[in-house]
Amino acid sequence: MDSFVFTAVLFAAACHAGWNAAIKTGLDPLASTVLITTGAGLVSLALMPFAGLPPAAAWPWVIASVVIHLFYFIGLSEAYQAGDLGQVYPLARGAAPLMTAGATTLLLGETLNALGWIGIVTLATGVLLLSLRGGRAAAERHLDRRAILFALFTAVTICLYSVVDGIGGRTAIDPHPYTLAMFVGNALIVAVYFLVRRGFAALGPLPRLWPVGLFGGSLQLLSYGIVIWAMTKAPIAPVAALRETSVLFGALIAVVFLKEPLRPARIVAALMIVAGLVLIRLS
């Protein structure tokens, strides 16, 4: 993989961890998700006059991505309600790279050499290891089953939208209009879901939190926009796997700001993720 693409995806991973932490710091994970997706949608809408619209061939992929992302945000917010960031985030992100690598191999014929596969497996194993003794689970000596189920559901949606957006970005030729259209669609569909589920009264506290929404939304847009661009320059599976290094940044946020415990397992996991990074870079 090209060094610039590799570095750009790592930067995107740091941004991704930032907006996920913003969701956890909200009083209501679903409301925080709406706030951040709305922020990303507004920023995207402001940029669309400069980037333009995606071509007609890309719109089916935009629509498919928006629908999949709705289920992603539902799963993520429900998982965060049931479990700690340090448990949910690594589990949701760790299972996805293996699913994505398998899907792109079977559906798109994208092949990885042995070093690439070893790197993805090593990185994914390290990511999953981070979830074994995270936050509330360590205190209760067992994992929250509801949190695990929603985290794994989220992993499936990550695999699906990674494949769809990789194809969509390539179909659009220029991935930027595709990305902006998708984020505007995300904002609309998540807001509708929120209103149907909670009602207009639940919007009460959101306006005063608009700086969090714009900040988190901008990070979300920047992070995934870089990833979609990278998937037009490199195979989807390695890019998707590199993106999951966001768990390192997420773990740091969880320990430093959310006061979740740091244990030897997390240190070992971090070393495995770095080893996976090196192998993917060399593949």
N, C-alpha and C positions, 0 to 999 in steps of 0.2 A: 504494500500500500504506500502511496505517495506520502512523504513526510509532512507536507502541508495539510493534506486531508486528515492524516493521523492526528496531528496536533489540534486541528480545528474540532474534531469530534471529541477529544478530551476536554477542550474548553466548553463545548456544548454540554458535556456530562456535568461539569461544575454548575452551569446555569440550571440544568435540570434538577439537581439536588436542591438548589436554592428555592425554586418555586414549589417543590414538594414540601419543603420545610415550612413555607408560608401557609400551605393548607393546614398543616398540623397545628400551627400556632393560633388558628382561628378557633372561636368557641364552637362552631358547628362546621364539621368537615365539608358537608355538602354545600353549605352557604359560602364557605371559603372557595370551594371549587368554582361555583358560579361567579364569584367575584373575580377570580383570576382569569377564567375563560372569557368573561366579559371584557376585562382589561386587554387581553390578547386580541379579542375581536375588534375592539375600538382602535387599537394601534394598527391592526391589519387593514381596517377600513380606511384609515388615514393614509396608508401607504399605497393602496390600490390604484389611485389616479396616476401614480408614478410608474408602477410595475405593470399595470394593465390586467386583463383577465386571461385565464388559461384558455387554450384552444378547445374546440368542441370535443375533440377526442379524449381530453383529459377529464371532462366533467363527470362521466360515470364513476371514475376513480375518486374524485372529490366527494361525491355523494356517498359512496361506499365507505370512505374514510370517516366522514362525519358520523354516520350511523355507528360504526365500530367504536369511534371515540366516545360516543355517548355511553356505551356499555363500559368502556374503560373508566370513565370518570365515575360512573355509578359504582363499579367494583372497588375503585381506589378509595372513594369517600367512605363506603361501607366498611372497608378493611381498616381504615384509620379510626373509625368509631369503635371497632372491636379490639384493636391491638395497638401497640406502640410503634412509632416510626422505625425504631431500630429492629423490630421484628418483621413488620409488614413490608417495608420498602425493599429490603434485600430479597425477601422471598418472592415478591411480585416481579422484581427485575431479574432475579437469578435464573428462574425457570425459562424465561423468554428466549435467551440466546440459542439454547439447544433446539427449542421448537422452531425458531426462525431458520436456523441452519438446515434442519431437516426439511422444512417447507420449501426453501429456495432451491435446495438440491433436487427435490422431487418435482416441483412445479415449474421452476424456471431453468433447471439444468445448470445452475451455477455451481461449479465444482471447487472444492477446497483441497489443498494438499494436506498431507499428514500433519505437518507442523501447524497449519491453520486450525485443523480439527482439535489437535491437542491443546492449542492455545485457548480456543473457545470453551472446551470442556474444563480446563484448569480455571479459567476466569469465572465460568458459571458456578463451579464448585465452591470457589472462594466467596462468591456473592451469596450463595445459599448458606454457607457456613456462618455468615454474619447474622443470619436470622435465628440460629439455634438457641442462643441464649440472650435474646434481646429483651430489654425493658421489663414489662409486666410478667413475661413468661418466666424469667429467672426468679422473680419474687414468689410466684405461685408454683414453681417447680413443674409446670406443664405449659404446653403451648395452647393458646386460645384457638379452638377448632374453627369458630366462626371467622376469625381473622385469617386463618390459613386458607379456608375455602375461598374467601373473597380475594385473597392475595393470588391464589392459583388461577382463579377466574380472570383476574386482571392480567396475569401473565399470558393467557390465551389471547386476550384482546390485543396485547402488545405485539405478539407474533403476527396477528392478522393485519393490524394497521401498518406494521413495518413492511410487510410484503406489498400491501395495497399502495402505500405511499411511495415505495421504491419504484413500482411500476408506473404509478401516476406521475411522479416527478420526471421520469424518463419519457413518458408519453407527451408531457407538456413541453419537452425540449428545454425550456427555461423553467426551472423549478420554483422560482420566486412567486409568480402569479398563482401557481397551483397552491403553494403554501398559504398565501394570504387568503385565497378563496376558502380553503379548508378551515382556517381559523375563524373566519367570519361565520361560516356554517356551524362550527362547534359552539360558538357563543350563543347563537340563536337557539339551537336544539337543546343545549343544556339549560338555558334560561326557561324554555318552555317546560322542560321536565321538572324543573324546580318549582315553577308556579303551579303545575298540575298536582304535584305531590304536597307542597307546603301551603300554597295560597299566597295572595298578594300581601297579607299581613306579615309574612316572614321576611319581606324585603326591608322591613323597618331599619335594622342596624347596618345594612349594607352601604348606604350612601356615605356615611362618615368614615368608612374604611376604604374609600376609593384610592388613596395612595398605595395601599397594599395591593389592590387589584391591578393598578397600572404597573407597579413594580414587578409583581409576580407574573402578570400577563406578558410583560415585555421579555422577561427571562424565558418564559415558556415559548414564546414566538421565536426568539433568537436561538434557543437551544434546538428546537425541533426543525427550524428552518435550516440550520447548519447540517443537521442529520440528513434531511431530504436531499439537500444539495450534494452531500458526500455520497449518498446512494446512487447518484447519477454519475459519479466519478469512480466508484469502486463497487465490488460485490456487496449485496445487501447484508449478508450474514455477518461478516467481520465488522462492518460499520455498526450494526445493531448490537453486537457484542461489546465493542469499544464504548458505546454509549452507556453500558451498564456499569462502567467504572464510576458512574455517579454515586454508587453506593458508598464509595470511599469518602466522598464529600458529605453524603448523607449521614454516615456514621460519625464523622467529625462534628457535624451540626448537632446530632443527637446527644453526643457526649458533652460537648462544650456548652451548648445553649439550652438543650432540653434536659440536661442532667441525667441522662441514661447511663448505666454503668459500662465501664470499659473492662473487658476480660481478655485473658490470653487467647481465647478462641477468635476474637475479633482481630488480634494482631496476626495470628496465623492466616486468617482469611485475607487480610490485606496483602500479605506476602504472596499468597496464591494468585490474587488478582494482578499484582504487579508482574508475576512470572507469566501469567496468561497474556498480559499486554506485550511483553517482550516477544513471546512466541508469535503472536499475531502480527506484530510489526516485522518480524523476520520471515514470515511465510510468503 
